[in-house]
Amino acid sequence: MSLEINGIYYLLFFLVFFLAILPQIRLVIIYLDAKTYYSFYFGTHSTAGLVDAAVEHGVTTLSLCNINCTYDH
């Protein structure tokens, strides 16, 4: 019986803890695998155009992953 009561107390503790911390958690979306027209057959936009579109849509984090090239302007 004592073990069951302790389990309930642990459950209540974690529930209260997560409910207290939940409003402070911020969702961060990172756009991975973005490619510019330097990636042959994969990307269609310039680097500046891609960044401008990301800013326009409120994106705060963008990962530029060009492939099949060693350069970008």
Contacts in CASP RR format, 6 or more apart in sequence:
PFRMAT RR
TARGET T0000
AUTHOR 0000-0000-0000
METHOD contacts of the structure
MODEL  1
MSLEINGIYYLLFFLVFFLAILPQIRLVIIYLDAKTYYSFYFGTHSTAGL
VDAAVEHGVTTLSLCNINCTYDH
28 60 0 8 1.000
28 61 0 8 1.000
29 59 0 8 1.000
29 61 0 8 1.000
30 61 0 8 1.000
30 62 0 8 1.000
30 63 0 8 1.000
31 54 0 8 1.000
31 59 0 8 1.000
31 61 0 8 1.000
31 62 0 8 1.000
31 63 0 8 1.000
32 63 0 8 1.000
32 65 0 8 1.000
33 63 0 8 1.000
33 65 0 8 1.000
34 50 0 8 1.000
34 54 0 8 1.000
34 62 0 8 1.000
34 63 0 8 1.000
34 64 0 8 1.000
34 65 0 8 1.000
35 42 0 8 1.000
35 43 0 8 1.000
35 64 0 8 1.000
35 65 0 8 1.000
35 66 0 8 1.000
35 67 0 8 1.000
36 43 0 8 1.000
36 45 0 8 1.000
36 46 0 8 1.000
36 47 0 8 1.000
36 50 0 8 1.000
36 64 0 8 1.000
36 66 0 8 1.000
36 72 0 8 1.000
37 43 0 8 1.000
37 44 0 8 1.000
37 45 0 8 1.000
37 46 0 8 1.000
38 47 0 8 1.000
38 66 0 8 1.000
38 69 0 8 1.000
38 71 0 8 1.000
38 72 0 8 1.000
39 66 0 8 1.000
39 67 0 8 1.000
39 68 0 8 1.000
39 69 0 8 1.000
40 68 0 8 1.000
40 69 0 8 1.000
42 67 0 8 1.000
42 68 0 8 1.000
45 53 0 8 1.000
47 64 0 8 1.000
47 72 0 8 1.000
47 73 0 8 1.000
50 62 0 8 1.000
50 64 0 8 1.000
51 62 0 8 1.000
54 62 0 8 1.000
64 72 0 8 1.000
66 72 0 8 1.000
END
